[in-house]
């Protein structure tokens, strides 16, 4: 009887150890966002892989992590205040849709002389929009208040969701070359160049911005659904 109890205790200890090891593995952090303060764990990955019945994950780490990041935001409690609580299935569908849209466009090209914006994927045009510029659009922007849109290679580095112009993406002007050019002439380079929609309730003339790049609100709605922060933008004359 004593030997039986000893064996039972040893078996229980083994099971407990295995469970602890499994829980430890599930809690292993595979990604930590230091800015937004959240983590993705092995358990999150295992749940998604099991749900999607993915048999082979070799070479898919980047793709899976991108989906898990999008999934985190769909399930995050701070997003539920203004939205219905999502089931895991609904959250997965939304996350996968976000990731799909993130890969539709990898560059924005603006040609000022044509008043056109082209959304590109590997140099192939995905979408074309008409645009409006400032009152003095010809030539490189040189100083604050000149009414010109800068020319060069930049990045859409942040965005504003609630603005008087519906929505706006910030263009990373001025860069070092822009600053140096303005300084050499004793001028201030200017800032706050945006890609944005149209002021609410106002009918606009051809070129009406202060140097920004304007879309109609309908086009901005589509733009922001397939163009994301940190997308490169090239502006040509």
C-alpha positions in Angstrom: 0.0 0.0 0.0 2.8 2.4 0.9 4.5 1.6 -2.4 1.3 2.3 -4.3 0.9 5.6 -2.5 4.5 6.5 -3.4 3.9 5.6 -7.1 0.7 7.7 -7.0 2.6 10.7 -5.5 5.3 10.4 -8.1 2.8 10.2 -10.9 1.0 13.3 -9.6 4.3 15.1 -9.4 5.1 14.3 -13.0 1.7 15.4 -14.2 2.1 18.7 -12.2 5.5 19.3 -13.6 4.3 18.7 -17.2 1.4 21.1 -16.6 3.7 23.7 -15.3 6.0 23.3 -18.2 3.1 23.5 -20.6 1.8 26.7 -18.9 5.3 28.1 -18.9 5.6 27.5 -22.7 2.2 29.0 -23.4 3.2 32.1 -21.4 6.5 32.5 -23.3 6.6 36.0 -24.9 7.3 35.9 -28.6 6.7 39.6 -29.2 6.7 42.6 -26.9 5.6 46.1 -28.0 7.5 48.5 -25.8 5.6 51.5 -27.1 2.0 50.3 -26.7 2.8 48.0 -23.8 1.4 44.7 -24.9 2.8 41.2 -25.5 2.0 38.3 -27.8 2.6 34.8 -26.3 3.2 31.3 -27.5 -0.3 30.6 -26.3 -1.7 33.2 -28.6 0.1 31.7 -31.5 -0.9 28.1 -30.6 -4.6 29.2 -30.4 -4.6 30.8 -33.8 -2.7 28.0 -35.4 -5.1 25.5 -33.9 -8.1 27.5 -34.9 -6.9 27.8 -38.5 -5.8 24.2 -38.6 -2.3 25.3 -39.8 -0.2 22.2 -40.2 3.1 23.8 -41.1 4.4 27.1 -39.7 7.9 26.9 -41.2 8.8 30.2 -42.8 5.6 31.9 -41.7 6.8 33.6 -38.5 6.5 37.1 -39.9 3.1 36.5 -41.5 1.7 34.9 -38.3 3.1 37.6 -36.0 1.5 40.3 -38.2 -1.9 38.6 -37.9 -1.5 38.1 -34.1 -0.7 41.8 -33.7 -3.8 42.8 -35.6 -5.8 40.2 -33.7 -4.6 41.7 -30.4 -6.1 45.1 -31.3 -9.4 43.5 -32.4 -9.7 41.8 -29.0 -8.3 44.6 -26.9 -10.7 45.9 -24.3 -10.0 49.5 -25.0 -11.6 49.1 -28.4 -14.8 47.6 -27.1 -16.2 50.8 -25.6 -17.4 52.0 -29.0 -17.8 48.6 -30.7 -19.6 45.3 -29.9 -17.6 42.6 -28.2 -16.2 40.3 -30.9 -16.1 36.6 -30.8 -12.7 35.0 -31.6 -14.0 34.0 -35.0 -15.1 37.6 -35.8 -11.8 39.1 -34.5 -9.8 36.7 -36.6 -11.7 37.7 -39.8 -11.2 41.4 -39.1 -7.5 40.9 -38.3 -6.9 39.0 -41.4 -8.7 41.6 -43.5 -6.5 44.4 -41.9 -3.3 42.4 -42.8 -4.6 41.8 -46.3 -5.2 45.6 -46.8 -1.9 46.5 -45.3 -0.2 44.7 -48.2 -2.2 46.3 -51.0 -0.1 49.5 -51.2 3.6 50.0 -50.5 4.1 53.4 -52.0 2.2 56.6 -52.6 3.2 58.7 -55.7 2.1 62.3 -56.2 2.6 64.1 -59.5 1.8 67.7 -58.8 1.7 68.9 -62.5 -1.0 66.3 -63.2 -2.9 66.8 -59.9 -2.8 63.1 -59.5 -2.0 60.6 -56.7 -1.1 57.0 -57.5 -1.3 54.2 -54.9 1.4 51.7 -55.9 2.1 48.1 -55.1 5.6 47.1 -56.4 5.5 50.0 -58.9 2.1 48.9 -60.3 -0.8 51.3 -59.9 -3.5 50.1 -57.6 -5.6 53.2 -57.5 -5.5 56.8 -58.9 -7.0 59.9 -57.2 -7.4 63.5 -58.3 -5.8 65.9 -55.8 -5.8 69.6 -55.0 -2.7 71.5 -53.9 -1.8 75.0 -52.6 -2.3 78.3 -54.4 1.3 78.3 -55.6 2.0 74.7 -56.5 4.8 75.0 -59.1 8.3 74.4 -57.8 9.9 73.1 -54.6 8.7 74.3 -51.3 11.2 76.8 -49.9 9.7 78.5 -46.8 6.8 78.7 -44.5 3.7 80.2 -46.1 4.9 80.0 -49.8 1.8 77.9 -50.7 3.9 75.2 -52.3 3.9 71.4 -51.8 7.4 69.9 -51.2 9.0 67.7 -53.7 11.0 64.6 -52.7 10.8 61.3 -50.9 9.1 61.3 -47.5 7.1 59.0 -45.2 3.5 59.2 -44.0 4.7 59.0 -40.4 1.6 59.7 -38.3 -2.1 60.5 -38.7 -5.0 62.4 -37.2 -8.4 60.8 -37.0 -10.5 63.7 -35.9 -9.7 66.9 -38.0 -11.5 69.7 -39.7 -10.5 68.1 -43.0 -12.1 64.6 -42.2 -8.8 62.7 -41.8 -5.1 63.5 -42.3 -1.7 61.8 -42.8 1.4 63.7 -41.9 4.2 63.9 -44.6 7.6 63.8 -43.0 8.6 67.2 -44.4 11.1 68.9 -43.7 14.0 66.4 -44.0 17.6 67.4 -43.6 18.0 68.6 -47.2 14.8 70.7 -46.8 16.1 72.3 -43.6 19.5 73.0 -45.1 18.0 74.6 -48.2 15.8 76.9 -46.2 18.6 77.8 -43.8 21.0 78.7 -46.6 18.5 81.3 -47.7 17.8 82.5 -44.2 14.3 81.1 -44.3 12.1 78.8 -42.2 11.3 75.5 -44.0 7.8 75.2 -42.7 6.1 72.1 -41.5 2.7 70.3 -41.0 2.4 69.1 -44.6 -0.5 66.7 -44.8 -2.5 64.4 -47.1 -6.0 65.1 -46.0 -9.7 65.3 -47.0 -11.9 68.3 -47.6 -13.1 70.8 -45.0 -16.6 69.9 -44.0 -19.4 71.7 -45.8 -17.1 73.8 -48.0 -16.9 73.6 -51.8 -13.4 74.1 -52.9 -11.7 75.6 -55.9 -9.0 73.8 -57.8 -6.0 74.5 -55.5 -7.1 75.6 -52.0 -4.7 74.1 -49.4 -1.8 75.8 -47.7 0.6 73.4 -49.4 -1.0 70.1 -48.4 -2.3 67.4 -50.7 -6.1 67.2 -50.6 -8.5 64.4 -51.6 -12.2 64.4 -51.6 -13.6 62.9 -48.4 -14.9 59.9 -50.3 -11.4 59.3 -51.8 -9.8 59.8 -48.3 -12.2 57.2 -46.9 -10.8 54.7 -49.4 -7.2 56.0 -49.1 -7.1 55.4 -45.3 -8.5 51.9 -45.7 -5.5 50.7 -47.7 -2.7 53.1 -46.9 -1.1 52.9 -43.4 1.4 54.8 -41.4 5.0 54.5 -42.4 4.2 54.1 -46.1 6.7 56.0 -48.3 5.4 58.9 -50.3 7.2 60.4 -53.3 6.2 63.9 -54.5 7.2 64.9 -58.0 6.9 68.2 -59.8 
